[in-house]
Amino acid sequence: MTGIDFLASFLRTGRLHGIGIGSTLGEVDRAIRHRFVDVVDEAGESLRRDYGFVEFYFNPGDEWVMSGGSIELHRLASGPDLAREWARTTGVEFPRHVAWADVREELGRVPGAPELTVGDQGGFLEYRATASNVSVIVVDDEEERGYHAGHGDVWSVSLWAPVRAK
């Protein structure tokens, strides 16, 4: 699967390899077999699992439960080994630079594609899919591609838990 297809599916569903908000740490371990580093805060109230360019965040309880995550695509520009390793363990092949135009084009072909709202993030644009709780941060300055993401490239894609009304 290409990274572009993968991102379009993620934007529609809010799921990565079948996991998402509310998934347990055990479910994540079964879905993603890739080396990682776990970082637990001093109070033991949060866990960040870092796979290199993908990170998941967990809250404690009877077991750790996913509360969010991010795909740090900008890291691929200076670390192509990350993409090769991720492709080897997950079957998803990302290019060194991911153009938002390519993701939007693919998303347009996905049945049930979510509506996106756009906001300015000072040098970046944020495209939010409220239906799937996914947001995409896109470079919106005049940077050229190189060892970093350039104008129009996806910087990151994040999964976030919705705020619940009290």
Disulfide bonds with the S-S distance in Angstrom:
none
